[in-house]
Amino acid sequence: MKIYLDDERTTPDGWHRAYWPDEAIDLLKAGDVTEISLDHDLGDDERGTGYDVVIWIEEQVALHGFVPPAMMVHSANVSARTKMENGIRAIETMVRKRDG
C-alpha cells in the first residue's frame, strides 16, 4: 500500500489517502505500507503535521526494529520540508547501520 498524507492535494492514482498523522501511523502499524508521501501542513497543527509521522517512524526504527517504507516529502513548506527530509535521511542511516 502507498500512503499519501495530505489535506488538499488530489490523491495520485494507486495511493491511499490519509488526512491526519494518526491515520497514517495506524496504517504503518498495520503493515504492508511500501511507500509514504508526506505533506507537512495539514490544516490543524493541533492534530499534527507530516513531521509527526517522520518522528514516529524514526522512533520505531530506533527502538523496535521497524522496517520503514520508502519515504518522500511533497510539502510546499520549504523549511518544514527540509526538516522532514533530514529526518528521513537520519532514518535511512539508522537502517543502513542496523542492517549492515
C-alpha positions as CSV (number, residue, x, y, z in Angstrom):
1,M,0.0,0.0,0.0
2,K,1.1,3.5,-0.8
3,I,0.0,6.3,1.7
4,Y,-0.5,9.9,0.6
5,L,-0.7,12.2,3.6
6,D,-2.3,15.5,2.6
7,D,-5.3,17.7,3.4
8,E,-5.7,19.4,0.0
9,R,-4.0,17.9,-3.0
10,T,-5.5,15.3,-5.2
11,T,-4.5,11.8,-4.3
12,P,-2.4,10.2,-7.0
13,D,-3.8,7.0,-8.6
14,G,-2.9,3.9,-6.7
15,W,-2.3,5.7,-3.4
16,H,-4.4,5.5,-0.2
17,R,-5.3,8.9,1.2
18,A,-4.7,9.9,4.9
19,Y,-5.7,13.3,6.1
20,W,-4.1,13.2,9.6
21,P,-0.9,11.8,11.1
22,D,-2.7,9.3,13.4
23,E,-4.4,7.8,10.3
24,A,-1.0,7.4,8.6
25,I,0.5,5.9,11.7
26,D,-2.3,3.4,12.1
27,L,-1.8,2.2,8.6
28,L,2.0,2.0,9.2
29,K,1.3,-0.1,12.3
30,A,-0.9,-2.4,10.4
31,G,2.0,-3.2,8.0
32,D,2.0,-3.7,4.2
33,V,3.0,0.0,3.6
34,T,5.6,0.2,0.8
35,E,5.7,3.9,0.3
36,I,4.6,7.1,2.1
37,S,4.5,10.6,0.7
38,L,4.1,13.3,3.3
39,D,2.8,16.9,3.4
40,H,3.7,18.9,6.4
41,D,0.9,21.5,6.9
42,L,-2.4,19.6,7.3
43,G,-4.7,22.4,8.3
44,D,-4.7,21.9,12.1
45,D,-1.3,21.8,13.8
46,E,-3.0,20.6,17.0
47,R,-3.9,17.4,15.1
48,G,-0.4,17.1,13.9
49,T,1.8,17.5,10.9
50,G,3.7,15.3,8.5
51,Y,6.7,15.7,10.6
52,D,4.9,13.8,13.4
53,V,4.9,10.8,11.1
54,V,8.6,11.1,10.5
55,I,9.3,11.3,14.2
56,W,7.1,8.2,14.8
57,I,8.9,6.2,12.1
58,E,12.3,7.3,13.5
59,E,11.4,6.1,17.0
60,Q,10.0,2.8,15.8
61,V,13.2,2.1,13.7
62,A,15.5,3.1,16.6
63,L,13.7,1.3,19.4
64,H,11.7,-1.6,17.8
65,G,13.4,-2.6,14.6
66,F,10.6,-1.2,12.4
67,V,11.3,-1.6,8.7
68,P,10.3,1.7,7.2
69,P,8.6,2.1,3.8
70,A,10.2,4.3,1.1
71,M,9.5,7.9,2.2
72,M,9.2,11.1,0.4
73,V,8.0,14.7,1.1
74,H,5.7,16.7,-1.2
75,S,5.2,19.7,1.2
76,A,5.5,23.2,-0.3
77,N,6.6,24.5,3.2
78,V,10.3,24.8,2.4
79,S,11.7,24.9,6.0
80,A,9.4,22.0,7.1
81,R,10.3,20.0,4.0
82,T,14.0,20.4,4.8
83,K,13.4,19.3,8.4
84,M,11.4,16.3,7.3
85,E,13.9,15.3,4.6
86,N,16.7,15.5,7.3
87,G,14.7,13.2,9.5
88,I,14.2,10.7,6.6
89,R,18.0,10.7,5.9
90,A,18.6,10.0,9.6
91,I,16.1,7.1,9.4
92,E,17.8,5.7,6.3
93,T,21.2,6.0,8.0
94,M,19.9,4.1,11.1
95,V,18.5,1.3,8.8
96,R,21.8,1.0,6.9
97,K,23.8,0.7,10.1
98,R,21.3,-1.7,11.6
99,D,21.1,-3.9,8.5
100,G,24.8,-3.6,7.9
